[in-house]
């Protein structure tokens, strides 16, 4: 799985922030949930529209951003 299969950027959704599969789920919100000590399992239970791969793609996307590598934007 690649983050680009799950992370989309659309200027008409969430002000162009990277989101999960074109939904109104910004990557930063997923990361905030993880940082607030929610487990992947809890996130999935609370938000059944998300999939484990969405959360992992969010982490991969964040990792690439901080690595200094170029991130190809999926549209």
C-alpha distances in whole Angstrom, upper triangle without the diagonal:
4,7,8,7,9,11,14,18,21,24,26,23,24,26,23,21,17,16,14,13,17,19,21,19,19,16,20,21,18,18,22,22,20,23,25,25,23,20,17,19,22,20,18,22,23,21,20,18,15,13,11,8,10,12,9,8,12,12,10,12,15,15,14,17,20,19,21,18,18,15,15,16,14,17
4,5,6,7,9,12,15,18,22,23,21,22,23,20,18,14,14,13,12,15,18,20,18,17,14,18,19,17,17,21,21,20,22,25,25,23,21,18,21,23,20,20,23,24,22,21,19,16,14,13,9,10,12,9,7,10,11,8,9,13,12,11,14,17,16,18,15,14,12,11,12,11,14
4,5,5,6,9,12,15,19,20,18,18,20,17,15,11,11,10,10,13,15,17,14,13,11,14,16,14,14,18,18,17,19,22,22,21,20,17,19,21,18,18,22,22,19,19,17,14,13,12,9,8,10,8,4,7,9,6,6,10,10,10,12,15,15,16,14,13,10,10,10,9,12
4,5,5,7,10,13,16,18,17,18,19,15,14,10,11,10,9,12,14,16,15,14,12,16,18,16,17,20,21,20,22,25,25,24,23,20,23,24,21,20,24,24,21,21,18,16,15,15,11,10,13,11,8,10,12,10,8,12,13,12,13,16,16,17,14,13,9,8,7,6,9
4,6,8,12,14,18,19,17,18,20,17,16,12,11,9,8,11,13,16,15,15,13,17,18,16,18,21,21,21,23,26,26,24,22,19,21,23,20,19,22,23,20,19,16,14,13,13,10,9,12,11,8,11,13,11,11,15,16,15,16,20,20,20,18,16,13,11,11,8,10
4,6,10,13,16,17,15,16,18,15,13,10,8,6,5,8,10,13,11,11,10,14,15,13,15,18,18,18,20,22,23,21,20,16,18,20,17,16,19,19,16,16,13,11,10,11,8,6,9,9,6,8,11,11,10,13,15,14,16,19,19,20,19,17,13,12,11,9,10
4,7,10,13,15,12,13,14,12,10,6,5,5,6,8,10,11,10,9,8,11,13,12,13,16,17,17,19,21,22,21,20,17,20,21,17,17,21,20,17,17,15,12,12,13,10,8,10,10,7,7,11,10,8,11,13,13,13,16,17,18,16,15,11,10,8,7,8
4,6,10,11,9,11,12,9,8,6,5,6,6,6,9,10,10,9,10,13,14,14,16,18,19,20,22,24,25,23,23,20,23,23,20,20,23,22,19,19,16,14,15,16,14,11,13,14,11,11,14,13,11,14,16,15,15,18,20,20,18,16,12,10,7,5,5
4,7,9,8,9,9,6,6,5,6,9,9,7,10,11,11,9,10,13,15,15,16,19,20,21,22,24,26,25,25,23,26,26,22,22,25,24,21,22,18,17,18,20,17,14,16,17,14,13,16,15,12,14,17,16,15,18,20,19,18,15,12,10,7,6,5
4,5,5,8,8,5,7,8,8,11,10,7,10,10,12,11,13,15,16,17,19,21,22,24,25,27,29,27,28,25,28,28,24,24,27,25,22,23,19,18,20,22,20,17,19,20,17,16,19,19,16,18,21,19,18,22,23,22,21,18,15,13,10,9,6
4,6,7,5,4,8,10,11,14,14,11,12,12,14,12,15,16,17,19,21,22,23,25,26,28,30,29,30,28,30,30,26,26,29,27,24,25,22,21,23,25,23,20,22,23,20,18,22,22,18,19,23,21,19,23,25,23,23,20,17,16,12,12,9
4,7,6,6,9,11,11,14,14,10,11,10,13,13,16,17,18,19,21,22,24,26,27,28,30,29,30,28,30,29,25,26,28,26,23,24,20,20,23,25,24,20,22,24,21,20,23,24,20,22,25,24,22,25,28,27,26,23,20,19,15,14,11
4,6,6,7,9,8,11,11,7,8,6,9,9,12,14,14,16,18,19,20,22,23,24,27,25,26,24,26,25,22,22,24,22,19,20,17,17,19,22,20,17,19,21,18,17,20,21,18,19,23,22,20,23,26,25,25,22,19,18,14,13,11
4,5,6,8,8,11,12,10,9,6,8,7,11,11,11,14,16,16,17,20,21,22,24,23,24,23,25,24,20,21,23,21,18,20,17,17,20,21,21,17,18,20,18,16,19,20,17,17,21,21,19,22,24,24,24,22,19,19,15,15,13
4,6,9,10,14,15,12,12,10,12,10,13,13,14,16,18,18,20,22,23,24,27,26,27,26,28,27,23,25,27,25,22,24,21,20,23,24,23,20,20,23,20,18,21,21,18,18,22,21,19,21,24,23,23,21,18,18,15,15,13
4,6,8,12,13,10,12,10,11,9,11,12,14,16,17,18,20,22,22,24,27,26,27,25,28,27,23,24,27,25,22,23,20,19,21,23,21,18,19,20,17,15,19,19,15,16,19,18,16,19,22,21,20,18,15,14,11,11,10
4,6,10,12,10,11,9,9,6,8,9,11,12,13,14,17,18,19,20,23,22,23,22,25,24,20,21,24,22,20,21,19,17,19,20,19,15,16,17,15,12,15,16,12,13,16,16,14,16,19,18,18,16,13,14,11,11,11
4,7,9,9,10,10,8,6,6,8,10,11,12,14,16,17,18,20,22,21,21,19,22,22,18,19,22,21,18,20,17,15,16,17,15,12,13,14,11,9,12,12,9,10,14,13,12,15,17,17,16,15,11,11,8,9,9
4,6,6,6,6,5,4,5,8,9,9,11,13,14,16,17,19,21,19,20,17,20,20,16,16,19,18,15,16,13,11,13,15,13,10,11,13,10,9,12,13,11,12,15,15,15,18,20,20,19,18,14,14,11,10,10
4,6,6,7,5,6,6,10,10,9,12,14,14,15,17,19,20,18,18,15,17,17,14,13,17,16,12,13,10,8,10,11,10,6,9,11,9,8,12,13,11,13,16,16,16,19,21,22,21,19,15,15,13,11,11
4,5,9,8,10,10,14,14,13,15,18,18,18,21,23,23,21,21,17,19,20,16,15,18,18,14,14,10,9,10,13,11,8,11,13,10,11,14,15,13,16,18,18,18,22,23,24,22,20,16,15,13,10,10
4,7,8,9,11,14,14,14,17,19,19,20,23,24,25,23,23,20,22,22,18,18,20,19,16,16,12,12,14,16,14,11,14,16,13,13,17,17,15,17,20,20,20,23,25,25,23,21,17,16,13,10,9
4,5,8,10,13,12,12,16,17,17,19,21,22,23,21,21,18,20,19,16,15,18,16,12,13,9,10,12,15,14,11,13,16,14,13,17,18,16,18,21,21,21,24,26,26,25,24,20,19,16,13,12
4,6,10,11,10,11,14,15,15,17,19,20,22,20,21,19,20,19,16,16,18,16,12,14,11,11,14,17,16,13,14,17,15,14,17,19,17,18,21,22,21,23,26,26,26,24,20,20,17,15,14
4,6,8,7,7,11,12,12,14,16,16,18,16,17,15,17,16,12,13,15,13,10,12,10,9,12,14,14,10,11,14,13,11,14,16,14,15,18,19,18,21,23,24,24,22,19,19,16,15,15
4,5,5,7,9,10,11,13,14,16,18,16,18,16,19,18,14,15,18,16,13,16,13,12,14,15,15,11,11,14,12,9,12,14,12,12,16,16,15,17,20,21,21,19,16,17,14,14,14
4,5,5,6,9,10,11,12,14,16,15,16,14,17,17,13,15,18,16,14,16,14,12,13,13,12,9,8,10,9,6,8,10,8,8,12,13,12,14,17,18,18,17,14,15,13,13,14
4,5,5,6,9,10,10,12,14,14,16,15,18,17,14,16,19,17,15,18,17,14,16,16,15,12,11,13,12,8,10,12,10,9,12,14,12,14,17,18,19,18,16,17,15,16,17
4,5,5,6,9,10,10,13,12,14,13,16,14,11,13,16,14,12,15,14,12,14,15,15,12,10,13,13,10,12,15,13,12,15,17,16,17,20,22,22,22,19,20,18,18,19
4,5,5,6,9,10,11,10,11,10,13,12,8,11,14,12,11,13,12,10,11,11,12,9,7,10,10,7,9,12,11,11,14,16,15,17,19,21,21,21,18,20,18,18,19
4,5,5,6,9,10,10,11,11,14,13,11,13,16,15,14,17,16,13,14,13,13,11,8,10,11,7,7,11,10,9,11,14,13,14,17,19,19,20,17,19,18,19,20
4,5,5,6,9,9,11,12,15,13,11,14,16,14,14,17,17,15,16,16,17,14,11,14,14,11,11,15,14,12,15,17,16,16,19,21,22,23,20,22,21,22,23
4,5,5,7,6,8,9,11,10,7,11,13,11,11,14,15,13,14,13,15,13,10,13,14,11,12,15,16,14,16,19,19,19,22,24,25,25,23,24,23,23,24
4,5,5,5,6,7,11,10,8,11,14,13,13,16,16,13,14,12,14,13,9,11,13,10,10,13,14,12,14,17,17,17,20,22,23,24,22,24,23,23,25
4,5,7,9,11,14,13,12,15,17,16,16,19,20,17,18,16,17,16,12,14,16,12,11,15,15,13,14,18,17,16,19,21,23,24,22,25,24,25,27
4,6,9,11,14,11,11,15,16,14,15,19,20,17,19,17,19,17,14,16,18,15,15,18,19,16,18,21,21,20,23,25,27,28,26,28,27,27,29
4,6,9,11,10,10,14,14,14,15,18,20,17,18,16,18,17,14,15,18,16,14,18,19,17,18,22,22,21,23,26,27,29,27,29,28,28,30
4,7,8,6,6,10,11,10,12,15,16,14,15,13,16,15,12,14,17,15,14,18,19,17,19,22,22,22,24,27,28,29,26,28,27,27,29
4,5,5,6,9,10,11,12,14,16,13,13,11,14,14,10,12,15,14,13,17,18,17,18,22,22,22,24,27,28,29,26,28,27,27,28
4,5,5,6,9,10,10,11,13,10,9,7,10,10,7,9,12,12,11,14,16,16,17,20,21,22,23,26,26,27,24,25,24,24,26
4,5,5,6,9,10,10,13,11,10,8,12,12,10,12,15,15,15,18,20,20,21,24,25,25,27,30,30,30,27,28,28,26,28
4,5,5,6,8,10,13,11,12,11,14,14,12,14,17,16,16,20,21,20,22,25,26,26,28,31,31,31,29,30,28,27,29
4,5,5,6,8,10,8,9,9,12,11,9,12,14,13,14,17,18,18,20,22,23,24,26,28,28,29,25,26,25,24,25
4,5,5,5,8,6,7,7,11,10,9,12,14,14,15,18,19,19,21,23,24,25,27,30,29,29,26,27,25,23,25
4,6,6,9,9,10,11,14,14,13,16,18,17,19,21,23,23,25,27,28,29,31,33,33,33,30,30,29,27,28
4,6,9,9,11,12,16,14,13,17,18,17,19,22,22,22,25,27,27,28,31,33,33,33,29,30,28,27,27
4,5,6,9,11,13,12,11,15,16,15,17,20,20,21,23,25,25,27,29,31,31,30,27,27,25,23,23
4,5,7,10,12,11,12,15,16,16,18,21,21,22,24,26,27,29,30,32,32,31,28,27,25,23,24
4,7,10,12,10,12,15,15,15,18,19,19,21,23,25,25,27,29,31,30,29,25,25,22,20,20
4,7,8,6,8,11,11,11,14,16,16,17,20,21,22,24,26,27,27,26,22,22,20,18,19
4,5,5,7,9,10,11,13,15,16,17,19,20,22,24,25,27,26,25,22,22,20,18,20
4,5,5,6,9,10,11,12,14,16,17,19,20,22,23,25,24,24,21,22,21,19,21
4,5,5,6,9,10,10,12,14,15,16,18,20,21,23,21,21,18,18,18,16,18
4,5,5,6,9,10,10,12,14,15,17,19,20,22,21,20,17,17,16,14,16
4,5,5,6,9,10,11,12,14,16,17,19,21,20,20,17,18,17,16,18
4,5,5,6,9,10,11,12,14,16,16,19,18,19,16,17,17,16,19
4,5,5,6,9,10,11,12,14,15,17,16,16,13,13,13,12,15
4,5,5,6,9,10,11,13,14,16,16,16,12,14,13,13,15
4,5,5,6,9,10,11,12,15,15,16,13,15,15,16,18
4,5,5,6,9,10,10,13,12,13,10,12,13,14,17
4,5,5,6,9,10,11,11,11,8,10,10,11,14
4,5,5,6,9,10,11,12,10,12,13,14,17
4,5,5,6,9,9,11,10,13,14,16,19
4,6,5,7,6,8,7,10,12,14,17
4,5,6,7,7,7,10,11,14,17
4,5,8,10,10,14,15,18,21
4,5,9,10,13,16,18,22
4,7,9,12,14,18,21
4,6,9,12,15,19
4,6,9,13,16
4,6,9,12
4,6,10
4,6
4
